[in-house]
Amino acid sequence: MGQKRVSFHTLGCKLNFSESSTLAREFERGGYLRVEPSEPTDVAVINSCSVTEHADKKCRNIIRKIHRRNPNAIIAVTGCYAQLKPNDIAAIEGVDIVLSNNDKGDLFRRVEEIREKGKAMVFSCSVENLTRFFAAYSSADRTRSFLKVQDGCDYKCAYCTIHYARGSSRNMPIADIVEEAKEIAAAGQKEIVITGINTGDFGRTTGEKFIDLLRALNEVEGIERYRISSIEPNLITDEIIEFCVSSPKFVPHFHIPLQSGSTHILGLMRRRYTAERYRERIAKIRELMPDAFIGVDVIVGFPGEGEQEFMETYRLLEEVGASFLHIFPFSERPGTPAVEMPNKVQSRISTERVSRLEELSDRLHKSFAEKYLGSVREVLFESTDRNGLMYGYTDNYLRVSAPYDTALINNICAVRLLDFDAEGNITSEIVG
């Protein structure tokens, strides 16, 4: 018999990617060879997402495709869809293990039990059991690691199932997270993306504060860059912004979900801020960090969103100068309050509004990037060779290309930004 093979199929958020990477390291320590999702495998792990019905459908299709290609492989499904609909997944032909988010860290052991006993298992997926914290960080990328610092959410927004899928907000102590950051630094990665479900809510279980975590991570030697992957508008305090300004390691890049620019719709969504509060937070960042890239999540077609409410969103995004939009058409999730709300928006109208926001996103992103053509920025270059070119990101998250040079891999280099290429990346030349 040859070496056992395992493949990973990760859907959804950065948190899932950090968890899949951690699980993969455990399989590798157990003697497995990690292979690409398209390759033949003995074990296939699907780390699922359930943020929309489309995500659920994608997971089901992946399971069926894996089973057709690898009829004898053990298929293990975990993640948010597995948490919410374990019996639906267990009924799909080929599935051997369905594991809750709470028990995700036991996946390797459960797979080995299956190999020995040959019996399918479905484990408890009730939300009451979501109390464990599965420590995780990604290591597949040579330059950047996603470090999980927090899990779960207490907010219960009207459209969202994450509270049910991930449980209440919880975290590890700062000291333990710092040790993981040191492991990442020891492996040679230069950049950490701080990830969580509600990252800014860090400290619920340990009585610590998010700002204290940032200060502690700032002291880790070997890590040259930090990005905060996403933070709620009501949790991004002046103190956090001012700290990021003062630290040479925390880059001018924020991802701050908006969801709607209408205070009326935000109320229906049960969000914890108004449009005016969002506007004020972005203004504060722009005042102190004028070069900051600001990514924004937006939901289109929430019940009650008329043309007026949509245009309030459109105009707010224009006004604050968002750098990039992540646009989601509203998707009804069973068991959420939004399902029962009146004034549903027709899908054709939602589709048309998504299209309008996509055009706006392209325009805003180009406008943001154009300001930096001709300037010198620092870029952390990645290792992939694409037709003689290599790529990396500036501190303020502009994707840059340069002629491939192995000496630049995983190094932060000063480059002059030249012009856009056909794909919208920015060409560059090394300075000095």
Disulfide bonds with the S-S distance in Angstrom:
none
